[in-house]
Amino acid sequence: MAGYLTTDQKKITAKNFIEMKQRGEKISMLTAYDFTTAGILDRAGVDCILIGDSASNVMAGNDDTLPITVDQMIYHARSVARAVKRAMVLCDMPFGSYQASKEEGVRNACRMMKESGANGLKLEGGIEIIDTVKAIIAAGIPVCGHLGLTPQSVNKFGGYGIRAKEEAEAQKLISDAKALDVAGCFAITLEKVPAKLAAEVTAAVSCATIGIGAGPGCDGQVLVYADALGMTQGFQPKFLRRFANVAEVMTDGVGDYVRAVKDGSFPNEQESY
């Protein structure tokens, strides 16, 4: 069976991310939002499971990540954490939970850690939220930054296009990454930025970089599991590779079930008490 050795159950922590970067070992990360999926991903050997605020889209069908709440993120993260033995469990802080003030950010961060069982939190933004990041880390909570395309700012950006193509924005991204690194972040997600810039950032910081649409030069990669496994339809950005076609398998299975019920072949005598 593919995946890590079953005897290797050592829990991956924020400290391991930096150690993996130092020894040149790539970091694998996928999203999950429920107990059953998280258990599969963990047993398959993924290094980190992200409870992304993408649950707003994938699980609830919203157009963007903005509607999801702290309570909902805690629910999803708690479900994931119960299933995971090896992977680091990382949870997004949702829109509105840390932007108003440093104090509110720390208060929500502490609550999310206490009630979810997550091992760390991810926040979108750079210099603008650096005091909040420092305060959350000072509270003993591992923090992963997020730069480039930050979906919580979709209305500001006017869409989900590639970020930091122009020199001024690229330089700000580098400055933001360095500030997050100095503040003590164990990792920074780089979303939809030029591969050359992502590689430059990766070389400039001591923390790990996790790319999504940011090229092979990052220390690791993250995808939404439903996209990577072919469950979502009609979404095909350039950076997405489908590693399975789960939608087809499920559709065929459900079709077989419906036919078996309709023709009376399920349940049969062996499947009845």
Accessible surface in RSA format (square Angstrom, percent):
REM  Atomic radii and reference values for relative SASA: ProtOr
REM  Chains: A
REM  Algorithm: Lee & Richards
REM  Probe-radius: 1.40
REM  Slices: 20
REM RES _ NUM      All-atoms   Total-Side   Main-Chain    Non-polar    All polar
REM                ABS   REL    ABS   REL    ABS   REL    ABS   REL    ABS   REL
RES MET A   1   213.01 110.3 124.56  82.4  88.46 210.6 103.76  88.2 109.25 144.7
RES ALA A   2    94.31  86.7  68.42 105.6  25.89  58.9  79.65 112.2  14.65  38.8
RES GLY A   3    45.28  55.8   0.00   N/A  45.28  55.8  12.94  35.5  32.34  72.4
RES TYR A   4    44.04  20.6  21.00  11.9  23.04  60.0  24.81  18.6  19.23  23.7
RES LEU A   5   137.24  76.4 131.66  94.2   5.58  14.0 134.51  94.5   2.72   7.3
RES THR A   6   116.33  82.7 103.85 105.3  12.48  29.7  78.42 105.3  37.91  57.3
RES THR A   7   123.09  87.5  90.76  92.0  32.33  77.1  82.28 110.5  40.81  61.7
RES ASP A   8    64.74  45.3  59.04  58.8   5.70  13.5  20.27  47.7  44.47  44.4
RES GLN A   9    80.23  44.9  65.25  47.7  14.98  35.7  48.44 103.1  31.79  24.1
RES LYS A  10   159.05  77.6 143.78  88.2  15.27  36.4  99.42  89.5  59.63  63.5
RES LYS A  11    66.56  32.5  58.87  36.1   7.69  18.3  51.68  46.5  14.88  15.8
RES ILE A  12    14.75   8.4  14.24  10.6   0.52   1.3  14.39  10.4   0.36   1.0
RES THR A  13    61.27  43.6  59.95  60.8   1.31   3.1  55.78  74.9   5.49   8.3
RES ALA A  14    15.44  14.2  13.21  20.4   2.23   5.1  13.31  18.7   2.13   5.6
RES LYS A  15   142.93  69.7 135.32  83.0   7.60  18.1 105.47  94.9  37.45  39.9
RES ASN A  16    31.09  21.4  31.04  30.0   0.05   0.1   5.14  12.4  25.96  25.1
RES PHE A  17     0.08   0.0   0.08   0.1   0.00   0.0   0.08   0.0   0.00   0.0
RES ILE A  18    53.40  30.4  53.40  39.8   0.00   0.0  53.40  38.5   0.00   0.0
RES GLU A  19    52.06  29.9  49.68  37.6   2.38   5.7  24.51  47.4  27.55  22.5
RES MET A  20     5.80   3.0   5.80   3.8   0.00   0.0   2.50   2.1   3.30   4.4
RES LYS A  21    37.69  18.4  24.63  15.1  13.05  31.1  25.70  23.1  11.98  12.8
RES GLN A  22   140.62  78.6 101.21  74.0  39.41  93.8  43.08  91.7  97.55  74.0
RES ARG A  23   154.94  65.1 116.63  59.5  38.31  91.2  68.76  94.0  86.18  52.2
RES GLY A  24    63.17  77.9   0.00   N/A  63.17  77.9  36.03  98.9  27.15  60.8
RES GLU A  25    75.88  43.6  67.47  51.0   8.40  20.0  34.48  66.7  41.39  33.8
RES LYS A  26   122.79  59.9 109.18  67.0  13.61  32.4  94.87  85.4  27.92  29.7
RES ILE A  27     2.80   1.6   0.00   0.0   2.80   6.8   0.46   0.3   2.35   6.4
RES SER A  28    48.93  41.3  45.24  60.4   3.69   8.5  43.71  93.1   5.22   7.3
RES MET A  29     4.97   2.6   0.40   0.3   4.56  10.9   0.11   0.1   4.86   6.4
RES LEU A  30    37.04  20.6  37.04  26.5   0.00   0.0  37.04  26.0   0.00   0.0
RES THR A  31     3.49   2.5   3.49   3.5   0.00   0.0   3.49   4.7   0.00   0.0
RES ALA A  32     0.00   0.0   0.00   0.0   0.00   0.0   0.00   0.0   0.00   0.0
RES TYR A  33     1.36   0.6   0.00   0.0   1.36   3.6   0.00   0.0   1.36   1.7
RES ASP A  34    38.75  27.1  38.60  38.4   0.15   0.4  27.36  64.4  11.39  11.4
RES PHE A  35   112.42  56.2 110.79  68.6   1.63   4.2 110.79  67.2   1.63   4.7
RES THR A  36    92.63  65.9  87.07  88.3   5.56  13.3  61.13  82.1  31.50  47.6
RES THR A  37    22.58  16.1  22.17  22.5   0.41   1.0   6.52   8.8  16.06  24.3
RES ALA A  38     0.00   0.0   0.00   0.0   0.00   0.0   0.00   0.0   0.00   0.0
RES GLY A  39     3.95   4.9   0.00   N/A   3.95   4.9   3.95  10.8   0.00   0.0
RES ILE A  40    95.65  54.4  93.70  69.8   1.95   4.7  94.52  68.1   1.14   3.1
RES LEU A  41     9.53   5.3   9.16   6.6   0.37   0.9   9.49   6.7   0.03   0.1
RES ASP A  42     3.55   2.5   3.55   3.5   0.00   0.0   0.25   0.6   3.30   3.3
RES ARG A  43   138.78  58.3 130.15  66.3   8.63  20.5  58.18  79.5  80.60  48.8
RES ALA A  44    57.78  53.1  42.41  65.4  15.37  35.0  43.17  60.8  14.61  38.7
RES GLY A  45    16.44  20.3   0.00   N/A  16.44  20.3   4.34  11.9  12.11  27.1
RES VAL A  46    13.52   8.9   7.82   7.1   5.70  13.7  11.01   9.6   2.51   6.8
RES ASP A  47    10.63   7.4  10.63  10.6   0.00   0.0   0.00   0.0  10.63  10.6
RES CYS A  48     0.00   0.0   0.00   0.0   0.00   0.0   0.00   0.0   0.00   0.0
RES ILE A  49     0.00   0.0   0.00   0.0   0.00   0.0   0.00   0.0   0.00   0.0
RES LEU A  50    11.95   6.7  11.95   8.6   0.00   0.0  11.95   8.4   0.00   0.0
RES ILE A  51     0.00   0.0   0.00   0.0   0.00   0.0   0.00   0.0   0.00   0.0
RES GLY A  52     1.75   2.2   0.00   N/A   1.75   2.2   1.75   4.8   0.00   0.0
RES ASP A  53     7.33   5.1   7.33   7.3   0.00   0.0   0.00   0.0   7.33   7.3
RES SER A  54    21.68  18.3  21.56  28.8   0.12   0.3  19.90  42.4   1.78   2.5
RES ALA A  55     0.47   0.4   0.00   0.0   0.47   1.1   0.00   0.0   0.47   1.3
RES SER A  56     0.32   0.3   0.00   0.0   0.32   0.7   0.32   0.7   0.00   0.0
RES ASN A  57    51.54  35.5  41.13  39.7  10.41  25.1  22.12  53.2  29.42  28.4
RES VAL A  58    49.19  32.4  18.43  16.7  30.77  74.1  24.63  21.4  24.56  66.6
RES MET A  59    88.53  45.8  52.80  34.9  35.72  85.1  49.42  42.0  39.10  51.8
RES ALA A  60    70.86  65.2  34.58  53.4  36.28  82.5  44.65  62.9  26.21  69.4
RES GLY A  61    61.13  75.4   0.00   N/A  61.13  75.4  31.62  86.8  29.51  66.1
RES ASN A  62    52.16  36.0  40.35  39.0  11.82  28.5   6.54  15.7  45.62  44.1
RES ASP A  63   138.61  97.1 112.09 111.6  26.52  62.7  36.10  85.0 102.52 102.2
RES ASP A  64    32.18  22.5  31.91  31.8   0.28   0.7   2.74   6.5  29.44  29.4
RES THR A  65     6.66   4.7   6.66   6.7   0.00   0.0   6.66   8.9   0.00   0.0
RES LEU A  66    40.93  22.8  31.67  22.7   9.26  23.3  31.76  22.3   9.17  24.7
RES PRO A  67    72.23  52.6  46.50  42.4  25.73  93.5  58.50  48.3  13.74  85.4
RES ILE A  68    10.68   6.1   6.20   4.6   4.48  10.8   7.74   5.6   2.94   8.0
RES THR A  69    65.23  46.4  60.24  61.1   4.99  11.9  62.75  84.3   2.48   3.7
RES VAL A  70    22.44  14.8  19.65  17.8   2.80   6.7  19.65  17.1   2.80   7.6
RES ASP A  71    85.26  59.7  77.21  76.9   8.05  19.0  29.73  70.0  55.54  55.4
RES GLN A  72    88.55  49.5  86.70  63.4   1.85   4.4  27.27  58.0  61.28  46.5
RES MET A  73     0.00   0.0   0.00   0.0   0.00   0.0   0.00   0.0   0.00   0.0
RES ILE A  74     4.13   2.4   4.10   3.1   0.03   0.1   4.13   3.0   0.00   0.0
RES TYR A  75   137.12  64.0 136.35  77.6   0.76   2.0  90.09  67.7  47.03  58.0
RES HIS A  76    21.72  11.9  21.72  15.1   0.00   0.0   8.29   8.5  13.43  15.6
RES ALA A  77     0.00   0.0   0.00   0.0   0.00   0.0   0.00   0.0   0.00   0.0
RES ARG A  78    79.42  33.3  79.42  40.5   0.00   0.0  19.81  27.1  59.61  36.1
RES SER A  79    18.08  15.3  16.95  22.6   1.13   2.6   7.93  16.9  10.15  14.2
RES VAL A  80     0.00   0.0   0.00   0.0   0.00   0.0   0.00   0.0   0.00   0.0
RES ALA A  81    23.31  21.4  10.08  15.5  13.23  30.1  10.30  14.5  13.01  34.5
RES ARG A  82   168.40  70.7 133.87  68.2  34.53  82.2  54.68  74.7 113.72  68.9
RES ALA A  83    12.23  11.2   1.17   1.8  11.06  25.2   4.59   6.5   7.64  20.3
RES VAL A  84    15.77  10.4   0.00   0.0  15.77  38.0   0.00   0.0  15.77  42.8
RES LYS A  85   147.70  72.1 133.58  82.0  14.12  33.6  94.08  84.7  53.62  57.1
RES ARG A  86    26.85  11.3  26.85  13.7   0.00   0.0   0.00   0.0  26.85  16.3
RES ALA A  87     0.00   0.0   0.00   0.0   0.00   0.0   0.00   0.0   0.00   0.0
RES MET A  88     0.26   0.1   0.26   0.2   0.00   0.0   0.26   0.2   0.00   0.0
RES VAL A  89     1.26   0.8   1.26   1.1   0.00   0.0   1.26   1.1   0.00   0.0
RES LEU A  90     0.17   0.1   0.17   0.1   0.00   0.0   0.17   0.1   0.00   0.0
RES CYS A  91     0.02   0.0   0.02   0.0   0.00   0.0   0.02   0.1   0.00   0.0
RES ASP A  92     6.12   4.3   6.12   6.1   0.00   0.0   2.06   4.8   4.06   4.1
RES MET A  93     0.64   0.3   0.00   0.0   0.64   1.5   0.00   0.0   0.64   0.9
RES PRO A  94     0.95   0.7   0.95   0.9   0.00   0.0   0.95   0.8   0.00   0.0
RES PHE A  95    93.42  46.7  79.71  49.4  13.71  35.7  79.71  48.3  13.71  39.2
RES GLY A  96    40.98  50.5   0.00   N/A  40.98  50.5  25.78  70.7  15.19  34.0
RES SER A  97     3.92   3.3   0.66   0.9   3.26   7.5   3.72   7.9   0.20   0.3
RES TYR A  98     2.77   1.3   0.70   0.4   2.07   5.4   0.39   0.3   2.38   2.9
RES GLN A  99    78.86  44.1  49.49  36.2  29.37  69.9  43.98  93.6  34.88  26.5
RES ALA A 100    81.68  75.1  39.82  61.5  41.85  95.2  51.89  73.1  29.79  78.9
RES SER A 101    44.79  37.9  33.97  45.3  10.82  24.9  37.32  79.5   7.48  10.5
RES LYS A 102    91.12  44.5  84.95  52.1   6.17  14.7  29.57  26.6  61.55  65.6
RES GLU A 103   103.62  59.5  97.32  73.6   6.30  15.0  58.78 113.7  44.84  36.6
RES GLU A 104    56.72  32.6  56.72  42.9   0.00   0.0  10.94  21.2  45.78  37.4
RES GLY A 105     0.00   0.0   0.00   N/A   0.00   0.0   0.00   0.0   0.00   0.0
RES VAL A 106    34.45  22.7  34.45  31.2   0.00   0.0  34.45  29.9   0.00   0.0
RES ARG A 107   154.78  65.0 146.03  74.4   8.75  20.8  74.44 101.7  80.34  48.7
RES ASN A 108    24.62  17.0  24.44  23.6   0.18   0.4   0.18   0.4  24.44  23.6
RES ALA A 109     0.00   0.0   0.00   0.0   0.00   0.0   0.00   0.0   0.00   0.0
RES CYS A 110    44.80  33.9  42.78  47.7   2.02   4.7  19.35  49.0  25.46  27.4
RES ARG A 111    87.48  36.7  84.16  42.9   3.32   7.9  36.74  50.2  50.75  30.8
RES MET A 112     0.32   0.2   0.32   0.2   0.00   0.0   0.32   0.3   0.00   0.0
RES MET A 113    41.73  21.6  32.48  21.5   9.25  22.0  32.68  27.8   9.05  12.0
RES LYS A 114   173.67  84.7 135.49  83.1  38.19  90.9  90.69  81.6  82.98  88.4
RES GLU A 115    69.87  40.1  57.49  43.5  12.37  29.5  29.58  57.2  40.29  32.9
RES SER A 116     2.53   2.1   0.26   0.3   2.27   5.2   1.22   2.6   1.31   1.8
RES GLY A 117    44.13  54.4   0.00   N/A  44.13  54.4  32.38  88.8  11.75  26.3
RES ALA A 118     7.36   6.8   0.00   0.0   7.36  16.7   0.00   0.0   7.36  19.5
RES ASN A 119    46.53  32.1  38.64  37.3   7.88  19.0  12.09  29.1  34.43  33.3
RES GLY A 120     0.00   0.0   0.00   N/A   0.00   0.0   0.00   0.0   0.00   0.0
RES LEU A 121     0.00   0.0   0.00   0.0   0.00   0.0   0.00   0.0   0.00   0.0
RES LYS A 122     8.06   3.9   6.55   4.0   1.50   3.6   1.62   1.5   6.44   6.9
RES LEU A 123     0.95   0.5   0.26   0.2   0.69   1.7   0.74   0.5   0.21   0.6
RES GLU A 124    15.42   8.9   9.23   7.0   6.20  14.8   7.57  14.6   7.85   6.4
RES GLY A 125    18.11  22.3   0.00   N/A  18.11  22.3  17.97  49.3   0.14   0.3
RES GLY A 126     1.43   1.8   0.00   N/A   1.43   1.8   0.00   0.0   1.43   3.2
RES ILE A 127    88.03  50.1  82.28  61.3   5.74  13.8  82.28  59.3   5.74  15.6
RES GLU A 128   120.59  69.2  80.80  61.1  39.79  94.7  70.72 136.8  49.87  40.7
RES ILE A 129    20.04  11.4  17.31  12.9   2.73   6.6  20.04  14.4   0.00   0.0
RES ILE A 130    22.78  13.0  22.55  16.8   0.24   0.6  22.55  16.2   0.24   0.6
RES ASP A 131    88.61  62.1  85.23  84.8   3.38   8.0  20.41  48.0  68.20  68.0
RES THR A 132    10.17   7.2   9.96  10.1   0.21   0.5   0.00   0.0  10.17  15.4
RES VAL A 133     0.59   0.4   0.59   0.5   0.00   0.0   0.59   0.5   0.00   0.0
RES LYS A 134   101.75  49.6  97.11  59.6   4.63  11.0  48.84  44.0  52.91  56.4
RES ALA A 135    24.14  22.2  14.51  22.4   9.63  21.9  20.37  28.7   3.77  10.0
RES ILE A 136     0.03   0.0   0.00   0.0   0.03   0.1   0.03   0.0   0.00   0.0
RES ILE A 137    42.70  24.3  34.88  26.0   7.82  18.8  34.88  25.1   7.82  21.2
RES ALA A 138    90.09  82.8  47.47  73.3  42.62  97.0  59.53  83.8  30.57  81.0
RES ALA A 139    53.80  49.5  12.28  19.0  41.51  94.4  26.35  37.1  27.45  72.7
RES GLY A 140    62.49  77.1   0.00   N/A  62.49  77.1  36.05  98.9  26.44  59.2
RES ILE A 141    11.10   6.3   9.47   7.1   1.63   3.9  10.45   7.5   0.65   1.8
RES PRO A 142    42.48  31.0  32.33  29.5  10.15  36.9  41.82  34.5   0.66   4.1
RES VAL A 143     0.51   0.3   0.08   0.1   0.43   1.0   0.08   0.1   0.43   1.2
RES CYS A 144     0.04   0.0   0.04   0.0   0.00   0.0   0.00   0.0   0.04   0.0
RES GLY A 145     0.83   1.0   0.00   N/A   0.83   1.0   0.83   2.3   0.00   0.0
RES HIS A 146     8.24   4.5   8.24   5.7   0.00   0.0   8.24   8.5   0.00   0.0
RES LEU A 147     7.60   4.2   7.38   5.3   0.21   0.5   7.60   5.3   0.00   0.0
RES GLY A 148    11.70  14.4   0.00   N/A  11.70  14.4   1.77   4.8   9.93  22.2
RES LEU A 149     3.70   2.1   3.70   2.6   0.00   0.0   3.70   2.6   0.00   0.0
RES THR A 150    12.06   8.6  12.06  12.2   0.00   0.0   6.89   9.2   5.18   7.8
RES PRO A 151    18.24  13.3  18.24  16.6   0.00   0.0  18.24  15.1   0.00   0.0
RES GLN A 152    10.32   5.8   4.72   3.5   5.60  13.3   3.01   6.4   7.31   5.5
RES SER A 153    35.31  29.8  29.60  39.5   5.71  13.2   7.41  15.8  27.90  39.1
RES VAL A 154    14.82   9.7  14.11  12.8   0.70   1.7  14.11  12.3   0.70   1.9
RES ASN A 155   115.71  79.8  89.45  86.4  26.26  63.2  38.16  91.8  77.54  74.9
RES LYS A 156   169.91  82.9 130.19  79.9  39.73  94.6  89.65  80.7  80.26  85.5
RES PHE A 157    53.99  27.0  25.16  15.6  28.83  75.0  28.55  17.3  25.43  72.8
RES GLY A 158    69.95  86.3   0.00   N/A  69.95  86.3  34.40  94.4  35.54  79.6
RES GLY A 159    25.37  31.3   0.00   N/A  25.37  31.3  23.81  65.3   1.56   3.5
RES TYR A 160    91.04  42.5  82.32  46.8   8.72  22.7  81.17  61.0   9.87  12.2
RES GLY A 161    42.63  52.6   0.00   N/A  42.63  52.6  35.33  97.0   7.30  16.4
RES ILE A 162    70.87  40.3  57.21  42.6  13.66  32.9  57.21  41.2  13.66  37.1
RES ARG A 163    48.86  20.5  47.86  24.4   1.00   2.4   1.97   2.7  46.89  28.4
RES ALA A 164     2.95   2.7   0.00   0.0   2.95   6.7   0.00   0.0   2.95   7.8
RES LYS A 165   139.44  68.0 105.47  64.7  33.97  80.9  55.96  50.4  83.48  88.9
RES GLU A 166   123.47  70.9 122.32  92.5   1.15   2.7  52.09 100.7  71.38  58.3
RES GLU A 167   118.71  68.2 110.21  83.4   8.50  20.2  62.45 120.8  56.26  45.9
RES ALA A 168    83.27  76.6  66.39 102.5  16.88  38.4  74.76 105.3   8.52  22.6
RES GLU A 169    56.24  32.3  50.40  38.1   5.84  13.9  31.74  61.4  24.50  20.0
RES ALA A 170    11.91  11.0  11.91  18.4   0.00   0.0  11.91  16.8   0.00   0.0
RES GLN A 171    86.86  48.6  86.16  63.0   0.70   1.7  35.95  76.5  50.91  38.6
RES LYS A 172    92.65  45.2  86.69  53.2   5.96  14.2  86.85  78.2   5.81   6.2
RES LEU A 173     9.35   5.2   6.50   4.7   2.84   7.1   9.02   6.3   0.32   0.9
RES ILE A 174    14.63   8.3  14.58  10.9   0.05   0.1  14.59  10.5   0.04   0.1
RES SER A 175    60.28  50.9  53.94  72.0   6.34  14.6  25.86  55.1  34.42  48.2
RES ASP A 176     7.39   5.2   7.39   7.4   0.00   0.0   0.00   0.0   7.39   7.4
RES ALA A 177     0.61   0.6   0.61   0.9   0.00   0.0   0.61   0.9   0.00   0.0
RES LYS A 178   100.64  49.1  99.62  61.1   1.03   2.4  48.73  43.9  51.91  55.3
RES ALA A 179    22.00  20.2  12.50  19.3   9.50  21.6  20.07  28.3   1.93   5.1
RES LEU A 180     0.30   0.2   0.30   0.2   0.00   0.0   0.30   0.2   0.00   0.0
RES ASP A 181    27.40  19.2  17.39  17.3  10.01  23.7   0.47   1.1  26.93  26.9
RES VAL A 182   128.76  84.7  99.46  90.0  29.30  70.6 106.90  92.9  21.86  59.3
RES ALA A 183    15.38  14.1   0.00   0.0  15.38  35.0   3.42   4.8  11.95  31.7
RES GLY A 184    42.03  51.8   0.00   N/A  42.03  51.8  24.35  66.8  17.68  39.6
RES CYS A 185     3.82   2.9   0.00   0.0   3.82   9.0   0.00   0.0   3.82   4.1
RES PHE A 186     9.14   4.6   8.24   5.1   0.91   2.4   8.82   5.3   0.32   0.9
RES ALA A 187     0.13   0.1   0.13   0.2   0.00   0.0   0.13   0.2   0.00   0.0
RES ILE A 188     0.00   0.0   0.00   0.0   0.00   0.0   0.00   0.0   0.00   0.0
RES THR A 189     3.49   2.5   3.49   3.5   0.00   0.0   2.88   3.9   0.61   0.9
RES LEU A 190     0.00   0.0   0.00   0.0   0.00   0.0   0.00   0.0   0.00   0.0
RES GLU A 191    21.93  12.6  21.93  16.6   0.00   0.0   0.23   0.4  21.70  17.7
RES LYS A 192    52.02  25.4  51.14  31.4   0.88   2.1  23.86  21.5  28.16  30.0
RES VAL A 193     1.80   1.2   0.00   0.0   1.80   4.3   0.00   0.0   1.80   4.9
RES PRO A 194    39.75  29.0  33.37  30.4   6.38  23.2  39.75  32.8   0.00   0.0
RES ALA A 195    47.93  44.1  38.69  59.7   9.24  21.0  38.97  54.9   8.97  23.8
RES LYS A 196   177.35  86.5 165.97 101.8  11.38  27.1 115.37 103.8  61.98  66.0
RES LEU A 197    12.92   7.2  10.36   7.4   2.56   6.4  12.12   8.5   0.80   2.1
RES ALA A 198     0.00   0.0   0.00   0.0   0.00   0.0   0.00   0.0   0.00   0.0
RES ALA A 199    42.80  39.4  36.94  57.0   5.86  13.3  37.60  53.0   5.20  13.8
RES GLU A 200    88.31  50.7  79.50  60.1   8.81  21.0  36.24  70.1  52.07  42.5
RES VAL A 201     0.44   0.3   0.29   0.3   0.15   0.4   0.44   0.4   0.00   0.0
RES THR A 202    15.08  10.7  13.73  13.9   1.35   3.2  13.73  18.4   1.35   2.0
RES ALA A 203    92.31  84.9  51.73  79.8  40.58  92.3  62.72  88.3  29.59  78.4
RES ALA A 204    46.27  42.5  13.40  20.7  32.87  74.8  24.54  34.6  21.73  57.6
RES VAL A 205     7.01   4.6   0.24   0.2   6.78  16.3   2.69   2.3   4.32  11.7
RES SER A 206    77.22  65.3  66.08  88.2  11.14  25.7  51.47 109.6  25.75  36.1
RES CYS A 207     0.76   0.6   0.76   0.8   0.00   0.0   0.76   1.9   0.00   0.0
RES ALA A 208     0.00   0.0   0.00   0.0   0.00   0.0   0.00   0.0   0.00   0.0
RES THR A 209     0.00   0.0   0.00   0.0   0.00   0.0   0.00   0.0   0.00   0.0
RES ILE A 210     0.00   0.0   0.00   0.0   0.00   0.0   0.00   0.0   0.00   0.0
RES GLY A 211     0.00   0.0   0.00   N/A   0.00   0.0   0.00   0.0   0.00   0.0
RES ILE A 212    21.11  12.0  19.79  14.7   1.32   3.2  21.11  15.2   0.00   0.0
RES GLY A 213    23.26  28.7   0.00   N/A  23.26  28.7   8.81  24.2  14.45  32.4
RES ALA A 214     0.23   0.2   0.00   0.0   0.23   0.5   0.00   0.0   0.23   0.6
RES GLY A 215    25.42  31.3   0.00   N/A  25.42  31.3  17.32  47.5   8.09  18.1
RES PRO A 216   111.58  81.3  98.98  90.2  12.60  45.8 104.82  86.5   6.77  42.0
RES GLY A 217    31.05  38.3   0.00   N/A  31.05  38.3  20.72  56.9  10.34  23.2
RES CYS A 218     0.22   0.2   0.00   0.0   0.22   0.5   0.05   0.1   0.17   0.2
RES ASP A 219    18.46  12.9  15.58  15.5   2.88   6.8   3.30   7.8  15.16  15.1
RES GLY A 220     0.47   0.6   0.00   N/A   0.47   0.6   0.47   1.3   0.00   0.0
RES GLN A 221    74.83  41.8  72.98  53.3   1.85   4.4  54.27 115.5  20.56  15.6
RES VAL A 222     7.49   4.9   6.02   5.5   1.46   3.5   6.80   5.9   0.69   1.9
RES LEU A 223    27.26  15.2  26.49  19.0   0.76   1.9  26.79  18.8   0.47   1.3
RES VAL A 224    23.02  15.2  21.94  19.9   1.08   2.6  21.94  19.1   1.08   2.9
RES TYR A 225    15.48   7.2  15.48   8.8   0.00   0.0   3.70   2.8  11.78  14.5
RES ALA A 226     3.33   3.1   3.33   5.1   0.00   0.0   3.33   4.7   0.00   0.0
RES ASP A 227    14.33  10.0  14.33  14.3   0.00   0.0   0.54   1.3  13.79  13.7
RES ALA A 228     2.69   2.5   2.69   4.2   0.00   0.0   2.69   3.8   0.00   0.0
RES LEU A 229    46.36  25.8  46.36  33.2   0.00   0.0  46.36  32.6   0.00   0.0
RES GLY A 230     3.69   4.6   0.00   N/A   3.69   4.6   2.79   7.7   0.90   2.0
RES MET A 231    66.41  34.4  49.46  32.7  16.95  40.4  46.63  39.6  19.78  26.2
RES THR A 232    39.46  28.1  32.49  32.9   6.97  16.6  37.77  50.7   1.69   2.6
RES GLN A 233   134.10  75.0 104.57  76.4  29.53  70.3  58.16 123.8  75.93  57.6
RES GLY A 234    89.12 109.9   0.00   N/A  89.12 109.9  44.18 121.2  44.94 100.7
RES PHE A 235    94.47  47.3  92.45  57.3   2.02   5.2  94.16  57.1   0.31   0.9
RES GLN A 236   112.88  63.1  84.57  61.8  28.31  67.4  60.69 129.2  52.19  39.6
RES PRO A 237    23.74  17.3  10.27   9.4  13.48  49.0  22.63  18.7   1.12   6.9
RES LYS A 238   215.90 105.3 176.22 108.1  39.68  94.5 130.14 117.1  85.76  91.3
RES PHE A 239    58.45  29.2  29.20  18.1  29.24  76.1  39.84  24.2  18.61  53.2
RES LEU A 240    10.73   6.0   0.46   0.3  10.27  25.8   0.91   0.6   9.82  26.4
RES ARG A 241   165.31  69.4 161.89  82.5   3.42   8.1  49.92  68.2 115.39  69.9
RES ARG A 242    81.76  34.3  54.53  27.8  27.23  64.8  40.22  55.0  41.54  25.2
RES PHE A 243   125.43  62.8  89.66  55.5  35.77  93.1  97.00  58.8  28.42  81.3
RES ALA A 244    44.45  40.9  27.65  42.7  16.80  38.2  42.42  59.7   2.03   5.4
RES ASN A 245    78.22  53.9  70.11  67.8   8.11  19.5  28.06  67.5  50.17  48.5
RES VAL A 246    38.89  25.6  38.49  34.8   0.39   0.9  38.84  33.8   0.04   0.1
RES ALA A 247    20.41  18.8  14.95  23.1   5.45  12.4  20.06  28.2   0.35   0.9
RES GLU A 248   100.89  57.9  94.30  71.3   6.59  15.7  28.30  54.7  72.59  59.3
RES VAL A 249   106.75  70.2 101.48  91.9   5.28  12.7 103.84  90.2   2.92   7.9
RES MET A 250   105.50  54.6  99.05  65.6   6.46  15.4  95.05  80.8  10.46  13.9
RES THR A 251    95.12  67.7  86.45  87.6   8.67  20.7  67.58  90.8  27.54  41.6
RES ASP A 252    81.59  57.1  77.05  76.7   4.54  10.7  27.62  65.0  53.97  53.8
RES GLY A 253    37.79  46.6   0.00   N/A  37.79  46.6  31.62  86.8   6.18  13.8
RES VAL A 254    87.99  57.9  85.26  77.2   2.74   6.6  87.23  75.8   0.76   2.1
RES GLY A 255    19.52  24.1   0.00   N/A  19.52  24.1  18.96  52.0   0.57   1.3
RES ASP A 256    84.00  58.8  78.36  78.0   5.64  13.3  28.18  66.3  55.81  55.7
RES TYR A 257   126.63  59.1 119.82  68.2   6.81  17.7  85.09  63.9  41.54  51.2
RES VAL A 258    64.48  42.4  63.00  57.0   1.47   3.5  64.48  56.0   0.00   0.0
RES ARG A 259   141.67  59.5 138.78  70.7   2.89   6.9  71.02  97.1  70.65  42.8
RES ALA A 260    23.51  21.6  21.61  33.3   1.90   4.3  23.08  32.5   0.43   1.1
RES VAL A 261    69.17  45.5  56.41  51.1  12.76  30.8  56.41  49.0  12.76  34.6
RES LYS A 262   169.21  82.6 134.51  82.5  34.70  82.6  80.41  72.4  88.81  94.6
RES ASP A 263   104.01  72.9  65.40  65.1  38.61  91.3  45.96 108.2  58.05  57.9
RES GLY A 264    56.36  69.5   0.00   N/A  56.36  69.5  31.10  85.4  25.26  56.6
RES SER A 265    66.31  56.0  46.75  62.4  19.56  45.1  48.65 103.6  17.66  24.7
RES PHE A 266    88.47  44.3  80.80  50.0   7.67  19.9  80.80  49.0   7.67  21.9
RES PRO A 267    75.93  55.3  61.25  55.8  14.68  53.4  61.25  50.6  14.68  91.2
RES ASN A 268    66.16  45.6  57.47  55.5   8.69  20.9  29.33  70.6  36.83  35.6
RES GLU A 269   146.55  84.1 128.30  97.1  18.25  43.4  49.54  95.8  97.01  79.2
RES GLN A 270   154.42  86.4 117.07  85.6  37.35  88.9  68.58 146.0  85.84  65.1
RES GLU A 271    94.60  54.3  65.98  49.9  28.62  68.1  37.68  72.9  56.91  46.5
RES SER A 272    62.68  53.0  38.59  51.5  24.09  55.5  32.56  69.3  30.12  42.2
RES TYR A 273   271.40 126.7 197.39 112.3  74.02 192.6 183.09 137.6  88.32 108.9
END  Absolute sums over single chains surface
CHAIN  1 A    13675.1      10648.0       3027.1       8187.9       5487.2
END  Absolute sums over all chains
TOTAL         13675.1      10648.0       3027.1       8187.9       5487.2
